[in-house]
């Protein structure tokens, strides 16, 4: 099928045909950009392209005429003004190594910490594609709401102001407000930590410990997120922004959060393997929890809530044990 063209707007490419990648493609096309979505599986790509809907990951979101889904990486990347990387953090390195390098800037839309290297997403990009301009896009965004065109905001962070502006110019619409930011470390830490804290928040609710406990846990989780941000060279105020507090609030309270719902299942006694196997999409906090704790230890930062989640996921503690340990920590001023 020939590539669809648009006479005025630059083409964009999305790597990854999950819920978030599909929503980003819908949003980019909403702004008038032709969009190519790369899907790893040729059969899945053909199915989505023919149906004009990603029925598995984002049912009900129709793909407009500007969106093309393909498993042909060269076709997807051809002439793209920039590439939105929407594959899970744990697979980013492999995907980038397997695809042609066109030199187009990379906008990382994944959240987490690579479990083997303890690297943040832009640090993975720096190793896999040295010298490639890159930014990170993050914020309180559920894919299904973005696809529906409901009002939302996010931040695109990079030390490259021109790249921040290009991303905002091509991806933002009146209903999707993009703010620029020059603290990519802080934005990445927020995106990684909030998924781990969301598992803890879900476990609190699943165990019937109440909303007071969840509010306290989320607030102290924000303090952990902020400490790690500063230790890694980011700014404390970033933790109070869209990529920190904003995303943390959405992920720990929104009913569509994969990480929160997984935590609730664990608290109800569902084995981790079963909880993972029965859900659609990746709960990034599972792989991120031990990795972010290890990265924090390397930086001399204590993350007791994240450490409790890592222990819970490893089967080393129960929800009750973990909460008891957190409550028994030495008292101090906030």
N, C-alpha and C positions, 0 to 999 in steps of 0.2 A: 504494500500500500504506500503511495507516495507521501512524502513528508508534507504536512500542512504548513503553509507559510502565512505570515501576517505582514502587511506592507509597511507598518509603522513601528511596531514594537520589537525589541530584540528577543531572540529565542532564549529560553531557560531550560535547564536540564535538572531532573530530580533523580537521584540514585536511591532506589528503594521503593517498592510498591506495597508497603504496609499501610496502616491507617494514617500515620503522620505524613508519609511521602505522598499519598493520594490526596490528603487534605491540602498540602502545600501546592500540589499541581492544580487543584481546583482554584485555590486562592490566586496563584500566579496567572492563570488564564482569566480569572475575573478582572484582573487589571489590564487585559488585552494582550498578554504575551503568549505566543505559541510555546508550548511546553512539551518536552519529551520526557517520559517516565521510563527509567530503565528497571526492568524486573529480571532477576537472576534466572528464573525458570521460564523457558520459552513457552511451555504450555499455559502457564499462568498468565504470561503477558498476552498471549493470543486470546485467552478467555476474557480477560478484562477489556482488551481492545474491542473485541466483538460485542460484548454485552454493554459497553460504555458505563460500567459500574464495577467497583471492587467489592463483590458481594461477600467475600470472606472477611475482609478487614474493615470495610466502611460501607455497609449496605445502605442503599437509599441515596447516596451521593452520586449524582449523575455527572459524567465527564462530558464537558462541552466539546464543540468541534475543534478548539485550539489545542486539545490534549491528545497526544499520541503515546501509546504504551508499547514498548518493544523490548526484546531481549538482546537486540543488536547494540552493543555498547558504542561502537563507532558512530552509528546513526544517531543514537541518543545524545552523544556529546558534541556532535558536529555543529560548529558555529555557535555554541552556547556562550552567552555573555558571562554567566557564572553557573556553578553547579551546586545545587542544594543536596548535601549529603545526609540522607534520612535513613541510613541503615543503623542498626544497633551498634553501640560503641565497641562491643566485643568482636564485631565482624568488620569494623572499619578498615583496619590495617590490611586484611586479606582482600577486601573489595578494591581498595585503592591500588594495591599491588597488581591486581588482575586486569585492571582497565587501562585503556590508553590514556596517556597524559597529554592533554591538549594545551596545557598551560593556562586554562581558564581558572579564575579564582574559585575557591571552595568555601561555601557557606555551610558550616557544620551545624546540623539540626539534631544531633544525637546528644544524650546526656549520660554521664557515668564516668567510671575510672577503669581503665584496662586492667584486667585481673592479674596478668602475668608481669606487666611492666610498671604498674601503678601510675600510668600516664593519663592525663586529661586528654580530651579529644583533639584539641589543637596541637598538643605535644605529639600525638600520634601522627597528625598530618605533617608536622615538621620533620619527622623521621621518614615517613613514607613518601612524601612529596616535598623534599627540601627546596626552599626558595619560592614555593607557590603562594601567592597571596591568599590569605584565609581570614575568615571571621566566624563568629559563633552566634547563632540565633536561638534565643531562649525566652521563656516567659510562661505565664499562666494560660496555657492553651490546650484545650481538649480538641482532638482532631475532628470529632463529629460536629462540634460547634463552629469551628473554622470552616468546614465544608458547607455548612448551612448558611454561612455569611453572617452569623451573629456577631455583635460587637466584641472586639478583643484588642489586646495590645501586647507587644513583645519588644525585646531589645535586641539589636544586632551590634555586637561588640568586636572591635578590632583596633589595633594601633594605626591602621591605615584608614584615615578619614575618607579618602576617595572611595574606598571599597564599601565602607558603611553607607555612604550616600548613594552609591549605585544600587546597593541592595534595597534600601528604603525606596528609592525612586521607582524600581521595577516591581517590587513585591507589595508595597503598601497600597491600600485603598481606603476610602472614607470609613469603612467598617473594620479595617485592620490597621491599627496605628502602630507604626514602627519607630521606636526611639533609638538613637545612636548611643553608643557607649565606648569608652576607651579603657575599660577594665575587663578584658577577656578572662583573666584568671578568676575574678570574683563571679562573673556570670557562669563560668563552667563549674566552679565549686558549688554554687547554688543549685544548678541543675542536677548535679550528682548527689549531693547530700539530701535534697528534699525527697528523693525516691526512697532512701533508706529510712528517713524519719517517718515517711508515710507508712511503711510497713509496721513501725512501732505504733503509730496512731491507730492503724487498723486493728492491731493486736489488742490494744486497750479497749476498743469498742467491742471487738469480738469476744473478749473475756468478760464483758459486762461491767467494766470498771468505771464507766460514766464519762460524761462530757467534761466535768471538772478536770479529771485526770488527763483527758486528751488535750485540753487547752494548756495545761501546765507542761505536758510533754512537748507539744509543738513549740511553745515559747522557749523552753530550754534547748530544744533542737535548733531553733534559730540562733541561739547563742553559740552553739557548737559550730554551726555553719559560718558564722561571723568570725570566730577565732581561727578557723582553718583558712578562711579567705585571706586574712591579714598575714598569717604565718607564711603563706605561699606567695605573698607579694601583691595581693589584691587590696582593695579598699573596703573599709568597714561599711561605708554608706551603700555600697553595692548590695550588701546583704539585706538592706531595707527596701530595695527596689523591686522591679517586676520579676527579675530572675532569681531573687532570693525570697523575700517575704511573700510576694505575689504568687509565685509558683508553689511555695510551701503551703500557703492557705488553700489553694485549689486542690493540690494533690492529697492533702491530709483530710479534706472535708468533702470533696466532690464525689458523688456516688459512682462516677465513671472511672475512678482511679484504679488502675490495675494493681498498683503496689499496696494501696490501702485495703482493697478487697482481699489480696493475698494474705496480708497480716491478719485480717479478721478470720480467714479460713484456718490459718495456723492456730489461732487462739481457740478455735472450736474443735481442734484435734485432728484436722485434716493433714495427712502427711505432706511434706513439701513437694515430693515428686508428683503426687496426685494433684495437688493444687496447681502446679505448673502445667501438667499435662492436659488439664481440663479447660484451660483458658486460651483465648485467641490473643496473640500478641505477646510481647516480651515484657516482663516485670523487671526493669533494669536494676532495681534495688537489690535483687538477689545476688548478682555477681559483684555489684558495686560495694556492698556492705563490708566484706572483709578487705577489699582493696582500699577503700577510703580510710578505714581504720589503720591499715598498714602505712598508707601515705602520711597520715597524720602523725603516727608514731615517729616516722622518719623526720618529721618537721618539729617534733617535740610538743605536739598538741594532743590533749586528752579529749576523746569523744565518747563519753560514757553511754549515751543513747545509741549511737551507731555501733558501738562495741556490743551492747546488749542485743541488738538486732543480729549482728554477725554470729553471736553465740546461739541465739534462737534458731537461725537458719542452719547452723551446723549441728543442731540437736544437742547442744551442750547444756542448755538451760530451758526451763519452761517459761511461759509468760509470767506466771506468778513469781518464780525465782528472780527473773530479770527485773520486774517491778520492785520486788523487795530489796534487791541490791541497790537500785537507783534511789529508793526512799531512805536507805540506810547510809547513804554517802554523808561524809562530814558536813555539818551545817556551816554555812558561810554567808556573807553579804552578797546580794545579787550584783 
